Amino acid sequence: MLFIGLILFGMLIGAAAQLVLGGKAGSIDWTAAIVAGLVGSFVGGLLASLLAGDGIALRPSGIIGSLVGAVIVTAGWRAWLARSPKDVV
C-alpha cells in the first residue's frame, strides 16, 4: 500500500511541476509526471528534509523540496527534448 501511495504522491508532485512550468493548454503528460515526481521527490525532498534537519519524515520542507526537484527534472527533460533532432533520416 505504501508503494501505491508513493507513486500517487509522485504523480501529483510531477503534475504540479508541469502546471508550474506551463505547457500545452494545461495538458499533463502523466508518464512524465510520474517519473519527474518520483525522481524529483527523491532528490529534492530528501535533500531538503536533510538540510532542514527534519530527517526522513514527511514535513513541509520535504514537500517543497519535492516540488522544486520535480520542477528541475521537468525543465531539464523539456530542454533535452527541445535539443534533440525531431526527424533523423
Backbone torsions as a table, in degrees:
resi	resn	phi	psi	omega
1	MET	NA	-35.9	178.5
2	LEU	-62.8	-38.8	-180.0
3	PHE	-61.2	-43.3	178.8
4	ILE	-65.9	-39.2	177.1
5	GLY	-63.0	-40.2	177.9
6	LEU	-65.2	-41.0	178.7
7	ILE	-65.0	-43.1	179.0
8	LEU	-65.5	-40.8	177.1
9	PHE	-62.4	-44.8	178.3
10	GLY	-61.9	-38.9	179.6
11	MET	-65.7	-42.1	179.1
12	LEU	-67.2	-41.0	178.5
13	ILE	-65.8	-41.9	178.2
14	GLY	-64.3	-39.4	177.3
15	ALA	-66.2	-40.0	177.5
16	ALA	-63.8	-38.0	178.3
17	ALA	-63.9	-40.2	178.3
18	GLN	-66.6	-36.8	178.5
19	LEU	-69.6	-36.2	177.6
20	VAL	-63.6	-41.9	-178.3
21	LEU	-78.8	-15.4	-177.0
22	GLY	79.6	-177.9	-179.0
23	GLY	163.2	-147.0	-175.9
24	LYS	-80.4	91.5	172.4
25	ALA	48.6	40.6	176.7
26	GLY	75.0	10.9	178.5
27	SER	-79.2	148.5	-176.4
28	ILE	-120.7	128.7	172.8
29	ASP	-85.8	103.1	-171.4
30	TRP	-67.7	-31.9	177.2
31	THR	-65.1	-47.3	177.8
32	ALA	-65.7	-33.6	179.5
33	ALA	-64.6	-42.4	179.8
34	ILE	-64.7	-47.6	-177.8
35	VAL	-65.1	-49.2	-179.3
36	ALA	-64.0	-38.7	179.7
37	GLY	-65.4	-43.9	-179.6
38	LEU	-68.8	-46.4	179.8
39	VAL	-67.0	-45.6	179.4
40	GLY	-64.1	-39.0	177.9
41	SER	-65.9	-40.9	-179.2
42	PHE	-65.0	-51.9	-175.9
43	VAL	-74.1	-57.7	-175.7
44	GLY	-68.5	-44.6	-178.8
45	GLY	-66.8	-43.2	179.6
46	LEU	-65.6	-44.8	-179.3
47	LEU	-64.2	-44.7	179.9
48	ALA	-65.0	-41.1	179.7
49	SER	-64.9	-42.7	-179.4
50	LEU	-69.8	-38.9	178.5
51	LEU	-68.2	-33.4	179.4
52	ALA	-78.9	-10.5	179.7
53	GLY	82.5	16.1	-179.4
54	ASP	-83.3	-12.6	-174.6
55	GLY	73.3	-158.8	-179.8
56	ILE	-98.7	80.9	179.4
57	ALA	-142.2	158.3	179.8
58	LEU	-79.5	103.6	-178.8
59	ARG	-131.4	163.0	178.3
60	PRO	-57.1	-35.4	179.8
61	SER	-63.5	-36.5	178.2
62	GLY	-70.4	-36.5	179.4
63	ILE	-69.6	-42.9	177.4
64	ILE	-64.5	-42.6	177.2
65	GLY	-62.4	-36.3	177.0
66	SER	-63.2	-43.9	179.5
67	LEU	-65.5	-43.2	178.9
68	VAL	-63.6	-43.3	178.2
69	GLY	-62.6	-40.6	179.0
70	ALA	-67.9	-36.3	177.0
71	VAL	-64.2	-42.9	179.3
72	ILE	-64.6	-43.3	179.5
73	VAL	-65.1	-43.0	179.9
74	THR	-65.3	-42.9	178.6
75	ALA	-64.1	-41.0	177.0
76	GLY	-63.7	-41.1	179.0
77	TRP	-63.8	-43.4	178.8
78	ARG	-65.6	-38.9	178.2
79	ALA	-65.5	-39.9	179.2
80	TRP	-66.8	-40.7	177.8
81	LEU	-66.3	-34.8	179.4
82	ALA	-69.6	-29.2	-179.4
83	ARG	-82.6	-26.0	-176.6
84	SER	-72.3	144.7	-179.2
85	PRO	-65.8	140.3	-177.9
86	LYS	-75.5	-51.7	-177.9
87	ASP	-124.6	110.9	178.3
88	VAL	-104.7	123.0	-178.2
89	VAL	-101.9	NA	NA
